[in-house]
């Protein structure tokens, strides 16, 4: 099993759990929980594959379906063991966007797209499943708020291309650029860093 396939499955696992935690917080029934887990896990990758005219990854490799189903069942059973849902959701969502950013960039490179398009594909892969999840759960998607979210994916994707010009092996490039996405996201939340906003405090309260 290649490193990229392992990363793809781990990203699916992370986003599935993220979807389950969001659905549980909304008190959905088991079917609703599975649907939210499913769209969170495959939404970004499906959109990416459709855009680059590639086979939709989960439709020809059932390991992804099994991963989503297994993660959903386990997350439901052990939801109380995951601790505070907010912290767990942040953890699995952050891991998911890091892994899917790299997968999106790699798929863009394999399809022969220029670096800028590959960065866009990586960001789309990482963020769009979360957008669908939040819309279905009647929340404003994180990517549309002032939190540093997509920005972390963009920085990690550009770092990936920068590291390709070094003598580092491919696996190290993947691990470093993915870790950078996680680091930026964790630092942003820990120190409450955010992007500039167009609105002042009074407008935000309205």
PABAZA-828018 format. One record per residue: residue number from 0; residue in three letters; x, y, z of N, C-alpha, C in turn. Coordinates in nm, 2 decimals, decimal comma. Layout:
<r NUM 'Ala' <X Y Z> <X Y Z> <X Y Z>>;
...
END
This chain:
<r 0 'Unk' <0,09 -0,12 0,00> <0,00 0,00 0,00> <0,09 0,12 0,00>>;
<r 1 'Unk' <0,07 0,22 -0,09> <0,15 0,33 -0,11> <0,12 0,44 0,00>>;
<r 2 'Unk' <0,21 0,53 0,03> <0,19 0,63 0,13> <0,07 0,72 0,09>>;
<r 3 'Unk' <0,05 0,75 -0,04> <-0,06 0,84 -0,08> <-0,19 0,77 -0,05>>;
<r 4 'Unk' <-0,20 0,64 -0,07> <-0,32 0,57 -0,05> <-0,35 0,56 0,10>>;
<r 5 'Unk' <-0,25 0,54 0,18> <-0,26 0,55 0,33> <-0,31 0,69 0,37>>;
<r 6 'Unk' <-0,25 0,79 0,32> <-0,30 0,93 0,35> <-0,44 0,95 0,31>>;
<r 7 'Unk' <-0,48 0,90 0,19> <-0,62 0,92 0,14> <-0,72 0,85 0,24>>;
<r 8 'Unk' <-0,68 0,73 0,28> <-0,77 0,65 0,37> <-0,78 0,72 0,51>>;
<r 9 'Unk' <-0,66 0,77 0,56> <-0,66 0,84 0,69> <-0,74 0,97 0,68>>;
<r 10 'Unk' <-0,73 1,04 0,57> <-0,81 1,16 0,55> <-0,96 1,13 0,55>>;
<r 11 'Unk' <-1,00 1,02 0,48> <-1,14 0,98 0,48> <-1,18 0,95 0,62>>;
<r 12 'Unk' <-1,10 0,88 0,69> <-1,13 0,84 0,83> <-1,15 0,96 0,92>>;
<r 13 'Unk' <-1,06 1,06 0,91> <-1,06 1,18 0,99> <-1,19 1,26 0,96>>;
<r 14 'Unk' <-1,22 1,28 0,83> <-1,34 1,36 0,79> <-1,47 1,29 0,83>>;
<r 15 'Unk' <-1,46 1,15 0,82> <-1,58 1,08 0,86> <-1,62 1,10 1,01>>;
<r 16 'Unk' <-1,52 1,10 1,09> <-1,54 1,12 1,24> <-1,58 1,26 1,26>>;
<r 17 'Unk' <-1,52 1,36 1,19> <-1,56 1,50 1,20> <-1,71 1,51 1,16>>;
<r 18 'Unk' <-1,75 1,45 1,06> <-1,89 1,45 1,02> <-1,98 1,39 1,12>>;
<r 19 'Unk' <-1,94 1,28 1,18> <-2,02 1,21 1,29> <-2,04 1,31 1,40>>;
<r 20 'Unk' <-1,93 1,37 1,45> <-1,93 1,46 1,56> <-2,03 1,58 1,54>>;
<r 21 'Unk' <-2,02 1,63 1,42> <-2,11 1,74 1,39> <-2,26 1,70 1,39>>;
<r 22 'Unk' <-2,28 1,58 1,33> <-2,42 1,53 1,32> <-2,47 1,50 1,46>>;
<r 23 'Unk' <-2,39 1,44 1,55> <-2,43 1,40 1,68> <-2,46 1,53 1,76>>;
<r 24 'Unk' <-2,38 1,64 1,74> <-2,41 1,76 1,81> <-2,55 1,82 1,76>>;
<r 25 'Unk' <-2,59 1,79 1,64> <-2,72 1,83 1,59> <-2,83 1,73 1,62>>;
<r 26 'Unk' <-2,79 1,63 1,70> <-2,89 1,53 1,74> <-2,96 1,46 1,62>>;
<r 27 'Unk' <-2,89 1,42 1,52> <-2,95 1,35 1,40> <-2,96 1,21 1,43>>;
<r 28 'Unk' <-3,05 1,14 1,36> <-3,07 1,00 1,37> <-2,95 0,92 1,30>>;
<r 29 'Unk' <-2,94 0,79 1,32> <-2,82 0,72 1,26> <-2,80 0,74 1,11>>;
<r 30 'Unk' <-2,92 0,74 1,04> <-2,90 0,76 0,90> <-2,85 0,89 0,86>>;
<r 31 'Unk' <-2,90 0,99 0,93> <-2,85 1,13 0,91> <-2,71 1,14 0,94>>;
<r 32 'Unk' <-2,66 1,08 1,05> <-2,52 1,08 1,09> <-2,43 1,02 0,98>>;
<r 33 'Unk' <-2,48 0,91 0,93> <-2,40 0,84 0,82> <-2,39 0,93 0,70>>;
<r 34 'Unk' <-2,50 1,00 0,66> <-2,50 1,08 0,54> <-2,40 1,20 0,56>>;
<r 35 'Unk' <-2,41 1,26 0,68> <-2,32 1,37 0,71> <-2,17 1,33 0,71>>;
<r 36 'Unk' <-2,15 1,21 0,77> <-2,01 1,15 0,76> <-1,97 1,13 0,62>>;
<r 37 'Unk' <-2,06 1,08 0,54> <-2,02 1,04 0,40> <-1,99 1,17 0,32>>;
<r 38 'Unk' <-2,07 1,27 0,32> <-2,05 1,39 0,24> <-1,93 1,46 0,29>>;
<r 39 'Unk' <-1,90 1,46 0,42> <-1,78 1,53 0,47> <-1,66 1,46 0,42>>;
<r 40 'Unk' <-1,66 1,33 0,42> <-1,54 1,25 0,38> <-1,52 1,25 0,23>>;
<r 41 'Unk' <-1,62 1,25 0,15> <-1,60 1,24 0,00> <-1,64 1,37 -0,08>>;
<r 42 'Unk' <-1,70 1,46 -0,01> <-1,75 1,58 -0,09> <-1,64 1,65 -0,16>>;
<r 43 'Unk' <-1,53 1,68 -0,09> <-1,42 1,76 -0,16> <-1,35 1,67 -0,27>>;
<r 44 'Unk' <-1,32 1,55 -0,24> <-1,25 1,46 -0,33> <-1,34 1,43 -0,46>>;
<r 45 'Unk' <-1,47 1,42 -0,44> <-1,56 1,40 -0,55> <-1,56 1,52 -0,64>>;
<r 46 'Unk' <-1,58 1,64 -0,58> <-1,57 1,76 -0,66> <-1,44 1,77 -0,74>>;
<r 47 'Unk' <-1,33 1,74 -0,67> <-1,20 1,75 -0,74> <-1,19 1,65 -0,86>>;
<r 48 'Unk' <-1,24 1,53 -0,84> <-1,23 1,43 -0,94> <-1,32 1,46 -1,06>>;
<r 49 'Unk' <-1,43 1,52 -1,03> <-1,52 1,56 -1,14> <-1,46 1,67 -1,22>>;
<r 50 'Unk' <-1,40 1,77 -1,15> <-1,33 1,88 -1,22> <-1,22 1,84 -1,31>>;
<r 51 'Unk' <-1,14 1,74 -1,27> <-1,02 1,70 -1,35> <-1,06 1,58 -1,44>>;
<r 52 'Unk' <-1,19 1,55 -1,45> <-1,23 1,44 -1,53> <-1,16 1,31 -1,50>>;
<r 53 'Unk' <-1,15 1,28 -1,37> <-1,09 1,15 -1,33> <-1,20 1,07 -1,27>>;
<r 54 'Unk' <-1,18 0,93 -1,26> <-1,28 0,85 -1,19> <-1,30 0,89 -1,05>>;
<r 55 'Unk' <-1,42 0,90 -1,00> <-1,45 0,94 -0,87> <-1,39 0,83 -0,77>>;
<r 56 'Unk' <-1,30 0,86 -0,69> <-1,22 0,77 -0,61> <-1,30 0,66 -0,53>>;
<r 57 'Unk' <-1,40 0,70 -0,47> <-1,48 0,61 -0,38> <-1,57 0,51 -0,46>>;
<r 58 'Unk' <-1,59 0,54 -0,59> <-1,68 0,46 -0,67> <-1,61 0,34 -0,72>>;
<r 59 'Unk' <-1,48 0,34 -0,73> <-1,41 0,22 -0,78> <-1,32 0,16 -0,68>>;
<r 60 'Unk' <-1,31 0,21 -0,56> <-1,24 0,15 -0,45> <-1,32 0,15 -0,32>>;
<r 61 'Unk' <-1,38 0,04 -0,30> <-1,48 0,02 -0,19> <-1,42 0,04 -0,05>>;
<r 62 'Unk' <-1,28 0,04 -0,04> <-1,22 0,06 0,09> <-1,26 0,19 0,15>>;
<r 63 'Unk' <-1,29 0,29 0,07> <-1,33 0,42 0,12> <-1,47 0,41 0,18>>;
<r 64 'Unk' <-1,56 0,34 0,12> <-1,69 0,32 0,17> <-1,68 0,24 0,31>>;
<r 65 'Unk' <-1,60 0,14 0,31> <-1,59 0,06 0,43> <-1,53 0,14 0,54>>;
<r 66 'Unk' <-1,43 0,23 0,51> <-1,37 0,32 0,61> <-1,47 0,41 0,67>>;
<r 67 'Unk' <-1,55 0,47 0,58> <-1,66 0,57 0,63> <-1,76 0,50 0,72>>;
<r 68 'Unk' <-1,80 0,38 0,67> <-1,90 0,30 0,75> <-1,84 0,26 0,89>>;
<r 69 'Unk' <-1,72 0,21 0,88> <-1,66 0,17 1,01> <-1,63 0,29 1,10>>;
<r 70 'Unk' <-1,58 0,40 1,05> <-1,56 0,52 1,13> <-1,69 0,57 1,19>>;
<r 71 'Unk' <-1,80 0,57 1,11> <-1,92 0,61 1,16> <-1,97 0,53 1,28>>;
<r 72 'Unk' <-1,97 0,40 1,26> <-2,01 0,31 1,37> <-1,93 0,33 1,50>>;
<r 73 'Unk' <-1,80 0,33 1,48> <-1,71 0,34 1,60> <-1,72 0,48 1,66>>;
<r 74 'Unk' <-1,74 0,59 1,58> <-1,75 0,72 1,64> <-1,88 0,74 1,72>>;
<r 75 'Unk' <-1,99 0,67 1,67> <-2,11 0,67 1,74> <-2,10 0,60 1,87>>;
<r 76 'Unk' <-2,04 0,48 1,87> <-2,03 0,40 1,99> <-1,94 0,47 2,09>>;
<r 77 'Unk' <-1,83 0,53 2,05> <-1,73 0,58 2,14> <-1,74 0,74 2,15>>;
<r 78 'Unk' <-1,85 0,79 2,11> <-1,86 0,94 2,10> <-1,83 1,01 2,24>>;
<r 79 'Unk' <-1,87 0,94 2,34> <-1,85 1,00 2,48> <-1,70 0,99 2,51>>;
<r 80 'Unk' <-1,63 0,89 2,46> <-1,49 0,87 2,49> <-1,40 0,97 2,41>>;
<r 81 'Unk' <-1,46 1,03 2,31> <-1,38 1,13 2,23> <-1,36 1,26 2,31>>;
<r 82 'Unk' <-1,42 1,27 2,42> <-1,40 1,39 2,50> <-1,50 1,50 2,46>>;
<r 83 'Unk' <-1,46 1,63 2,48> <-1,54 1,74 2,44> <-1,55 1,74 2,28>>;
<r 84 'Unk' <-1,68 1,74 2,24> <-1,70 1,73 2,09> <-1,63 1,84 2,02>>;
<r 85 'Unk' <-1,63 1,96 2,07> <-1,57 2,08 2,00> <-1,43 2,05 1,98>>;
<r 86 'Unk' <-1,35 2,00 2,08> <-1,21 1,98 2,06> <-1,19 1,86 1,97>>;
<r 87 'Unk' <-1,27 1,76 1,98> <-1,25 1,64 1,89> <-1,28 1,67 1,75>>;
<r 88 'Unk' <-1,38 1,75 1,73> <-1,42 1,80 1,59> <-1,30 1,88 1,53>>;
<r 89 'Unk' <-1,25 1,97 1,61> <-1,13 2,05 1,56> <-1,02 1,95 1,52>>;
<r 90 'Unk' <-0,99 1,86 1,61> <-0,87 1,77 1,59> <-0,89 1,69 1,46>>;
<r 91 'Unk' <-1,00 1,62 1,44> <-1,02 1,54 1,32> <-1,04 1,62 1,20>>;
<r 92 'Unk' <-1,10 1,73 1,21> <-1,12 1,82 1,09> <-0,98 1,87 1,05>>;
<r 93 'Unk' <-0,89 1,91 1,14> <-0,76 1,96 1,11> <-0,67 1,86 1,04>>;
<r 94 'Unk' <-0,68 1,73 1,09> <-0,60 1,62 1,03> <-0,66 1,60 0,89>>;
<r 95 'Unk' <-0,79 1,60 0,88> <-0,85 1,58 0,75> <-0,81 1,68 0,64>>;
<r 96 'Unk' <-0,81 1,81 0,67> <-0,77 1,91 0,57> <-0,63 1,90 0,53>>;
<r 97 'Unk' <-0,54 1,86 0,63> <-0,40 1,85 0,60> <-0,38 1,73 0,50>>;
<r 98 'Unk' <-0,44 1,62 0,53> <-0,42 1,50 0,44> <-0,48 1,52 0,30>>;
<r 99 'Unk' <-0,60 1,58 0,30> <-0,67 1,60 0,17> <-0,60 1,71 0,09>>;
<r 100 'Unk' <-0,54 1,80 0,15> <-0,46 1,90 0,07> <-0,35 1,84 -0,01>>;
<r 101 'Unk' <-0,28 1,75 0,05> <-0,17 1,68 -0,01> <-0,22 1,59 -0,13>>;
<r 102 'Unk' <-0,33 1,52 -0,10> <-0,39 1,43 -0,20> <-0,44 1,51 -0,32>>;
<r 103 'Unk' <-0,50 1,62 -0,30> <-0,55 1,71 -0,41> <-0,43 1,76 -0,49>>;
<r 104 'Unk' <-0,33 1,80 -0,43> <-0,21 1,85 -0,50> <-0,15 1,74 -0,58>>;
<r 105 'Unk' <-0,13 1,63 -0,52> <-0,08 1,51 -0,59> <-0,16 1,47 -0,72>>;
<r 106 'Unk' <-0,29 1,47 -0,70> <-0,38 1,44 -0,81> <-0,37 1,54 -0,92>>;
<r 107 'Unk' <-0,35 1,67 -0,88> <-0,34 1,78 -0,98> <-0,21 1,76 -1,06>>;
<r 108 'Unk' <-0,10 1,73 -0,99> <0,03 1,70 -1,06> <0,02 1,58 -1,15>>;
<r 109 'Unk' <-0,04 1,48 -1,11> <-0,06 1,36 -1,19> <-0,14 1,39 -1,32>>;
<r 110 'Unk' <-0,23 1,48 -1,31> <-0,31 1,52 -1,42> <-0,25 1,62 -1,51>>;
<r 111 'Unk' <-0,13 1,67 -1,47> <-0,05 1,76 -1,56> <-0,09 1,90 -1,55>>;
<r 112 'Unk' <-0,15 1,94 -1,44> <-0,19 2,08 -1,42> <-0,08 2,17 -1,37>>;
<r 113 'Unk' <-0,08 2,30 -1,39> <0,03 2,39 -1,34> <0,01 2,40 -1,19>>;
<r 114 'Unk' <0,12 2,44 -1,12> <0,12 2,45 -0,97> <0,01 2,52 -0,91>>;
<r 115 'Unk' <-0,03 2,64 -0,97> <-0,14 2,72 -0,91> <-0,27 2,64 -0,91>>;
<r 116 'Unk' <-0,30 2,57 -1,02> <-0,42 2,49 -1,02> <-0,41 2,37 -0,93>>;
<r 117 'Unk' <-0,30 2,32 -0,91> <-0,28 2,21 -0,81> <-0,30 2,25 -0,67>>;
<r 118 'Unk' <-0,26 2,37 -0,64> <-0,28 2,43 -0,51> <-0,44 2,45 -0,49>>;
<r 119 'Unk' <-0,50 2,50 -0,59> <-0,65 2,52 -0,58> <-0,72 2,38 -0,56>>;
<r 120 'Unk' <-0,67 2,28 -0,63> <-0,73 2,15 -0,62> <-0,71 2,09 -0,48>>;
<r 121 'Unk' <-0,59 2,12 -0,43> <-0,56 2,07 -0,29> <-0,65 2,14 -0,19>>;
<r 122 'Unk' <-0,67 2,27 -0,20> <-0,76 2,34 -0,11> <-0,90 2,30 -0,13>>;
<r 123 'Unk' <-0,95 2,28 -0,25> <-1,08 2,24 -0,27> <-1,11 2,10 -0,21>>;
<r 124 'Unk' <-1,01 2,01 -0,23> <-1,03 1,87 -0,18> <-1,04 1,88 -0,03>>;
<r 125 'Unk' <-0,96 1,97 0,04> <-0,96 1,97 0,18> <-1,08 2,04 0,24>>;
<r 126 'Unk' <-1,13 2,14 0,17> <-1,23 2,23 0,23> <-1,38 2,20 0,19>>;
<r 127 'Unk' <-1,40 2,14 0,07> <-1,54 2,14 0,02> <-1,63 2,04 0,09>>;
<r 128 'Unk' <-1,57 1,93 0,14> <-1,65 1,84 0,22> <-1,70 1,90 0,35>>;
<r 129 'Unk' <-1,62 1,98 0,41> <-1,66 2,06 0,53> <-1,77 2,16 0,50>>;
<r 130 'Unk' <-1,76 2,22 0,38> <-1,86 2,32 0,34> <-1,99 2,25 0,33>>;
<r 131 'Unk' <-2,00 2,14 0,26> <-2,12 2,06 0,24> <-2,18 2,02 0,38>>;
<r 132 'Unk' <-2,09 1,97 0,47> <-2,13 1,93 0,60> <-2,20 2,04 0,68>>;
<r 133 'Unk' <-2,13 2,16 0,68> <-2,18 2,27 0,75> <-2,31 2,33 0,70>>;
<r 134 'Unk' <-2,32 2,33 0,56> <-2,45 2,37 0,50> <-2,56 2,28 0,54>>;
<r 135 'Unk' <-2,54 2,15 0,53> <-2,65 2,05 0,56> <-2,68 2,06 0,71>>;
<r 136 'Unk' <-2,59 2,10 0,79> <-2,61 2,11 0,94> <-2,66 2,25 0,98>>;
<r 137 'Unk' <-2,69 2,33 0,88> <-2,74 2,47 0,90> <-2,64 2,56 0,98>>;
<r 138 'Unk' <-2,51 2,55 0,94> <-2,41 2,63 1,00> <-2,34 2,71 0,89>>;
<r 139 'Unk' <-2,28 2,83 0,92> <-2,20 2,90 0,83> <-2,07 2,82 0,81>>;
<r 140 'Unk' <-2,03 2,78 0,69> <-1,90 2,70 0,68> <-1,78 2,78 0,73>>;
<r 141 'Unk' <-1,69 2,70 0,80> <-1,57 2,76 0,85> <-1,50 2,84 0,75>>;
<r 142 'Unk' <-1,49 2,79 0,63> <-1,41 2,86 0,52> <-1,46 3,00 0,49>>;
<r 143 'Unk' <-1,59 3,03 0,52> <-1,65 3,16 0,50> <-1,64 3,25 0,62>>;
<r 144 'Unk' <-1,58 3,21 0,72> <-1,56 3,29 0,84> <-1,42 3,34 0,84>>;
<r 145 'Unk' <-1,38 3,42 0,94> <-1,25 3,48 0,95> <-1,14 3,39 1,00>>;
<r 146 'Unk' <-1,18 3,27 1,04> <-1,08 3,17 1,09> <-0,98 3,13 0,98>>;
<r 147 'Unk' <-0,86 3,11 1,03> <-0,76 3,06 0,93> <-0,78 2,91 0,91>>;
<r 148 'Unk' <-0,83 2,88 0,79> <-0,87 2,75 0,76> <-0,82 2,71 0,62>>;
<r 149 'Unk' <-0,88 2,77 0,51> <-0,83 2,74 0,38> <-0,69 2,80 0,36>>;
<r 150 'Unk' <-0,66 2,91 0,43> <-0,53 2,97 0,42> <-0,42 2,87 0,46>>;
<r 151 'Unk' <-0,45 2,79 0,56> <-0,35 2,68 0,61> <-0,33 2,58 0,49>>;
<r 152 'Unk' <-0,43 2,55 0,43> <-0,42 2,45 0,31> <-0,34 2,51 0,20>>;
<r 153 'Unk' <-0,36 2,64 0,17> <-0,29 2,71 0,06> <-0,14 2,71 0,09>>;
<r 154 'Unk' <-0,11 2,75 0,22> <0,03 2,76 0,26> <0,10 2,62 0,25>>;
<r 155 'Unk' <0,03 2,52 0,30> <0,08 2,38 0,29> <0,10 2,34 0,15>>;
<r 156 'Unk' <0,01 2,37 0,06> <0,02 2,33 -0,08> <0,14 2,40 -0,15>>;
<r 157 'Unk' <0,16 2,53 -0,12> <0,27 2,60 -0,18> <0,40 2,55 -0,12>>;
<r 158 'Unk' <0,40 2,51 0,01> <0,52 2,46 0,07> <0,56 2,32 0,00>>;
<r 159 'Unk' <0,46 2,25 -0,04> <0,48 2,12 -0,11> <0,56 2,14 -0,23>>;
<r 160 'Unk' <0,52 2,24 -0,31> <0,60 2,27 -0,43> <0,74 2,33 -0,41>>;
<r 161 'Unk' <0,75 2,41 -0,30> <0,88 2,46 -0,26> <0,97 2,35 -0,22>>;
<r 162 'Unk' <0,92 2,25 -0,15> <1,00 2,14 -0,10> <1,05 2,05 -0,21>>;
<r 163 'Unk' <0,97 2,05 -0,32> <1,01 1,96 -0,43> <1,14 2,00 -0,49>>;
<r 164 'Unk' <1,18 2,13 -0,47> <1,31 2,18 -0,53> <1,43 2,15 -0,43>>;
<r 165 'Unk' <1,40 2,08 -0,32> <1,50 2,04 -0,23> <1,54 1,90 -0,26>>;
<r 166 'Unk' <1,64 1,85 -0,18> <1,69 1,71 -0,20> <1,61 1,61 -0,12>>;
<r 167 'Unk' <1,50 1,66 -0,05> <1,43 1,57 0,04> <1,35 1,46 -0,04>>;
<r 168 'Unk' <1,34 1,34 0,01> <1,26 1,24 -0,06> <1,12 1,28 -0,06>>;
<r 169 'Unk' <1,04 1,22 -0,16> <0,90 1,25 -0,18> <0,82 1,23 -0,05>>;
<r 170 'Unk' <0,84 1,12 0,02> <0,77 1,10 0,14> <0,79 1,21 0,25>>;
<r 171 'Unk' <0,91 1,26 0,26> <0,94 1,37 0,35> <0,87 1,49 0,31>>;
<r 172 'Unk' <0,86 1,52 0,18> <0,79 1,64 0,13> <0,65 1,63 0,17>>;
<r 173 'Unk' <0,59 1,52 0,15> <0,45 1,50 0,18> <0,42 1,52 0,33>>;
<r 174 'Unk' <0,50 1,46 0,42> <0,48 1,46 0,56> <0,51 1,61 0,61>>;
<r 175 'Unk' <0,61 1,67 0,56> <0,64 1,81 0,61> <0,53 1,91 0,57>>;
<r 176 'Unk' <0,49 1,90 0,45> <0,39 2,00 0,40> <0,25 1,97 0,47>>;
<r 177 'Unk' <0,22 1,84 0,49> <0,09 1,81 0,56> <0,10 1,86 0,71>>;
<r 178 'Unk' <0,22 1,84 0,77> <0,23 1,88 0,91> <0,22 2,03 0,92>>;
<r 179 'Unk' <0,27 2,10 0,82> <0,26 2,25 0,82> <0,12 2,30 0,82>>;
<r 180 'Unk' <0,03 2,23 0,75> <-0,11 2,27 0,75> <-0,17 2,25 0,89>>;
<r 181 'Unk' <-0,14 2,14 0,96> <-0,18 2,11 1,09> <-0,13 2,22 1,19>>;
<r 182 'Unk' <0,00 2,25 1,18> <0,07 2,35 1,27> <0,00 2,48 1,26>>;
<r 183 'Unk' <-0,02 2,53 1,13> <-0,08 2,66 1,11> <-0,22 2,67 1,17>>;
<r 184 'Unk' <-0,30 2,56 1,15> <-0,43 2,56 1,20> <-0,43 2,56 1,35>>;
<r 185 'Unk' <-0,35 2,48 1,41> <-0,34 2,47 1,56> <-0,29 2,60 1,62>>;
<r 186 'Unk' <-0,19 2,66 1,56> <-0,14 2,79 1,61> <-0,25 2,90 1,60>>;
<r 187 'Unk' <-0,32 2,90 1,49> <-0,42 3,00 1,47> <-0,53 2,99 1,57>>;
<r 188 'Unk' <-0,58 2,86 1,61> <-0,68 2,85 1,71> <-0,63 2,87 1,85>>;
<r 189 'Unk' <-0,51 2,82 1,87> <-0,45 2,84 2,01> <-0,43 2,99 2,04>>;
<r 190 'Unk' <-0,38 3,06 1,95> <-0,35 3,20 1,98> <-0,46 3,30 1,92>>;
<r 191 'Unk' <-0,57 3,24 1,88> <-0,68 3,32 1,83> <-0,64 3,41 1,71>>;
<r 192 'Unk' <-0,56 3,36 1,62> <-0,52 3,43 1,50> <-0,63 3,42 1,40>>;
<r 193 'Unk' <-0,66 3,53 1,32> <-0,76 3,52 1,22> <-0,72 3,62 1,11>>;
<r 194 'Unk' <-0,79 3,61 1,00> <-0,77 3,70 0,89> <-0,84 3,83 0,92>>;
<r 195 'Unk' <-0,80 3,94 0,85> <-0,86 4,07 0,87> <-1,01 4,06 0,83>>;
<r 196 'Unk' <-1,09 4,14 0,89> <-1,23 4,14 0,85> <-1,27 4,28 0,80>>;
<r 197 'Unk' <-1,37 4,29 0,72> <-1,42 4,41 0,67> <-1,51 4,49 0,77>>;
<r 198 'Unk' <-1,55 4,42 0,88> <-1,65 4,47 0,97> <-1,59 4,51 1,10>>;
<r 199 'Unk' <-1,64 4,62 1,16> <-1,60 4,65 1,29> <-1,68 4,58 1,40>>;
<r 200 'Unk' <-1,64 4,60 1,52> <-1,71 4,52 1,63> <-1,86 4,54 1,64>>;
<r 201 'Unk' <-1,90 4,67 1,62> <-2,04 4,70 1,62> <-2,12 4,63 1,51>>;
<r 202 'Unk' <-2,06 4,62 1,39> <-2,12 4,55 1,28> <-2,13 4,40 1,30>>;
<r 203 'Unk' <-2,03 4,35 1,37> <-2,03 4,20 1,39> <-2,13 4,16 1,49>>;
<r 204 'Unk' <-2,17 4,26 1,58> <-2,27 4,23 1,69> <-2,41 4,23 1,63>>;
<r 205 'Unk' <-2,43 4,30 1,52> <-2,57 4,31 1,46> <-2,62 4,18 1,40>>;
END
